[in-house]
């Protein structure tokens, strides 16, 4: 009888340790730790797309057109690789423009609950070339 | 998140406990009291790993795809087979049961008081707590060794077959259990699953030491003392020096072979001791099974166990020759009486079946001349010529070494100088053999670490010395206990309290100095970098094809050995720039292209290397050796994150 209790206790300790490590680890792997922008560049371009701020809540980014002519960039907003909104931005030669997520995007973000993780991506497209900026975000309490 | 966790629990149970449960049932029967439940429990675990390895090897031999259904079906068939065998043995066991009741002296741990149980649970909780806390501080899968191993485990998961390694660095037993759990639970190998499994293996190796200490101490002391010594050993192996190698650091670092090896070595020695002690054929068979399991799991551990066994055999020979005063007939009958189970027909049959399996189903990958030659020989490299005694003491824990030394003296005194009337001859023989097993376990590893040339060992000494902690924990538990017991009998309660505090206090100070030396601070930035390495790898996998080569930087990219798991295009894909010192080897010229392609990409050498290696993408840590690529007209930056940058080579 005592041995059975002992075995149960050993099993319980192992189960709890594995459970805590697994839950905690998954949160780290898929949550906070991955936060940070990643940018995919045009293969050859005089255009840069950079995050406006390292602040985790900031979803704004800047497009800088280094070309000698004005360009119309198509911007596709995605959340978890699902297209949310498409817009167009006219940026003059040697100009830069800060792009904020539209109301459609912010409304979509409100569907997430505390501790939910999602990938926010903006694809900037010109003449078939694409540049992408994305960020893993975890919803936190203010 | 609860469903994946539940699936993981079920998979761990099915892979790491179920087959062993039925295996033990087949060997010992369900209700037979030959061994205690605690012993059964850790045998379930060891035999489950053995069974799963054998099932995978056999399925692969039959060219059956290794998937969820084939694995589950095989486990069910194996369990049913074991169950049927257990029923048959139970039917004819009436005679055996009578015989076993006379063996009750050795049979059970069931007489433990609740106080003992409480102490056991508290020690185990602390041991697991220390380990879990340390592991959680670096939970992101990023360690180099684990990354290499998980590639092969993922190979089994992705291709439903066992890999042909093509190099003696890996062995199949290091990878099967992770693949099996991943296949059944669906848990990714790029997760906390591998480290959690290693933690479980480590916990069971602590239990193995606990039970082994109990069974060994029974030979020399009464049962009450044996219990306390076993608890001491659990405290020393579980809580003292809990962070340093080969404990939490090895679990966290994914040193799979050592962790599993440190489970199988105590299991093999436990079986050997029990076989000798009880003259039981089943334990002799278990000894063979565990030794062969070890041979499929880790080269170095197997090598060390073989050396230890050779040392035990040598010590046994000397002792028996001395006791028989040179008369060969007495020598032979003494040896035969002790090692009788190993000459039994059933043991010979088991050995033959195991040999048949090894030579027909799967030969361990390192059993070739070149691999053996790298481990046996006169050491030349400075890292293999042994440690000084001071260094060995420091590595294995000064407190542990001190009390292990005291214990060795006590045991030798007990065995050789105690009055013969107090121990009858058969038991004395057992004491001598049992003691020589434990002492030679420590002595052989000590010698392999101190003077490897004497034993013809050509292995890095820092890897060997880690194995010393297990036998030293058993011996130091005996040493500390005997000192405490003697002082309790001989001195006043006040003085005894002082002695108690001094012995345990110095233990805590020595052991927890290890905590401060090994403590690591939680570095969120580092975990973030690893996450970004994974995201960049995913992206690169999406845009590149198998015939386009990739070069990554091992020096600065965090978690870079895990990158290959995102591609699964070969163990050596992507190419890797190694630490610079590795390119300057005076003995063996190394390729330098992986270095030059990053250092001087636009030079004639660099361009030649890019062309011959067909490298299209270069993956670097942001700001580390990236300037030459930023400036170059031959490369475009195609991806950037805080930590990782990818450049694409412009093809002409």
HADDOCK unambig.tbl for C-alpha pairs under 7 A between the chains (distance, minus, plus):
assign (segid A and resid 2 and name CA) (segid B and resid 110 and name CA) 6.39 0.50 0.50
assign (segid A and resid 3 and name CA) (segid B and resid 37 and name CA) 6.26 0.50 0.50
assign (segid A and resid 3 and name CA) (segid B and resid 38 and name CA) 6.67 0.50 0.50
assign (segid A and resid 3 and name CA) (segid B and resid 110 and name CA) 5.94 0.50 0.50
assign (segid A and resid 7 and name CA) (segid B and resid 38 and name CA) 6.68 0.50 0.50
assign (segid A and resid 13 and name CA) (segid B and resid 125 and name CA) 6.73 0.50 0.50
assign (segid A and resid 14 and name CA) (segid B and resid 200 and name CA) 6.79 0.50 0.50
assign (segid A and resid 17 and name CA) (segid B and resid 132 and name CA) 6.53 0.50 0.50
assign (segid A and resid 18 and name CA) (segid B and resid 196 and name CA) 5.63 0.50 0.50
assign (segid A and resid 19 and name CA) (segid B and resid 5 and name CA) 6.94 0.50 0.50
assign (segid A and resid 21 and name CA) (segid B and resid 136 and name CA) 6.51 0.50 0.50
assign (segid A and resid 21 and name CA) (segid B and resid 192 and name CA) 6.98 0.50 0.50
assign (segid A and resid 21 and name CA) (segid B and resid 196 and name CA) 6.90 0.50 0.50
assign (segid A and resid 22 and name CA) (segid B and resid 192 and name CA) 5.70 0.50 0.50
assign (segid A and resid 22 and name CA) (segid B and resid 193 and name CA) 6.87 0.50 0.50
assign (segid A and resid 25 and name CA) (segid B and resid 139 and name CA) 5.70 0.50 0.50
assign (segid A and resid 25 and name CA) (segid B and resid 140 and name CA) 6.76 0.50 0.50
assign (segid A and resid 25 and name CA) (segid B and resid 192 and name CA) 5.70 0.50 0.50
assign (segid A and resid 29 and name CA) (segid B and resid 140 and name CA) 6.11 0.50 0.50
assign (segid A and resid 29 and name CA) (segid B and resid 531 and name CA) 6.82 0.50 0.50
assign (segid A and resid 33 and name CA) (segid B and resid 524 and name CA) 6.51 0.50 0.50
assign (segid A and resid 33 and name CA) (segid B and resid 527 and name CA) 5.41 0.50 0.50
assign (segid A and resid 33 and name CA) (segid B and resid 528 and name CA) 4.06 0.50 0.50
assign (segid A and resid 33 and name CA) (segid B and resid 531 and name CA) 6.22 0.50 0.50
assign (segid A and resid 34 and name CA) (segid B and resid 528 and name CA) 4.87 0.50 0.50
assign (segid A and resid 34 and name CA) (segid B and resid 531 and name CA) 4.53 0.50 0.50
assign (segid A and resid 34 and name CA) (segid B and resid 532 and name CA) 5.92 0.50 0.50
assign (segid A and resid 35 and name CA) (segid B and resid 528 and name CA) 6.65 0.50 0.50
assign (segid A and resid 36 and name CA) (segid B and resid 642 and name CA) 6.66 0.50 0.50
assign (segid A and resid 37 and name CA) (segid B and resid 641 and name CA) 5.61 0.50 0.50
assign (segid A and resid 37 and name CA) (segid B and resid 642 and name CA) 6.80 0.50 0.50
assign (segid A and resid 38 and name CA) (segid B and resid 640 and name CA) 5.33 0.50 0.50
assign (segid A and resid 38 and name CA) (segid B and resid 641 and name CA) 3.88 0.50 0.50
assign (segid A and resid 39 and name CA) (segid B and resid 639 and name CA) 5.31 0.50 0.50
assign (segid A and resid 39 and name CA) (segid B and resid 640 and name CA) 4.86 0.50 0.50
assign (segid A and resid 39 and name CA) (segid B and resid 641 and name CA) 5.97 0.50 0.50
assign (segid A and resid 40 and name CA) (segid B and resid 638 and name CA) 5.34 0.50 0.50
assign (segid A and resid 40 and name CA) (segid B and resid 639 and name CA) 4.11 0.50 0.50
assign (segid A and resid 40 and name CA) (segid B and resid 640 and name CA) 6.30 0.50 0.50
assign (segid A and resid 41 and name CA) (segid B and resid 637 and name CA) 6.51 0.50 0.50
assign (segid A and resid 41 and name CA) (segid B and resid 638 and name CA) 4.46 0.50 0.50
assign (segid A and resid 41 and name CA) (segid B and resid 639 and name CA) 5.65 0.50 0.50
assign (segid A and resid 42 and name CA) (segid B and resid 638 and name CA) 6.52 0.50 0.50
assign (segid A and resid 43 and name CA) (segid B and resid 636 and name CA) 6.19 0.50 0.50
assign (segid A and resid 43 and name CA) (segid B and resid 638 and name CA) 6.18 0.50 0.50
assign (segid A and resid 44 and name CA) (segid B and resid 636 and name CA) 6.87 0.50 0.50
